[in-house]
């Protein structure tokens, strides 16, 4: 599913958009078992903003895809950056505990310490 965007209604203002997906799923390429995560996408928009229905359908496209945590987090970031050219973006995935290990992967685009960007959390 392709990510759709729309023109940023306030391109001269530096503001943060924060999307949280509580029910993200993909498949472990090693075991074939489902993986469950919470995905948080934070960004300072550039010329375009991501449209939410297309974001939902895009993320659902990972449901049957075999992909490691580190890769899925970076693929989502890469695709979103290509679609909307943000000034700053961070994608954070928090994975359900498996085998006693809880994983959090954070990938970023741009400089988190620039005046246009919120402090990373």
Secondary structure, 3 states (H helix, E strand, C coil): CCCCEEECCCCCCCCEEEEEEEEEEEECCCCCCEEEEEEEEEEECCCEEECHHHHHHHHHCCCCCECCHHHHHHHHHHHHHHHHCCCEEEEEEEECCECCECCEEEEEECCCCCCCCCCCC
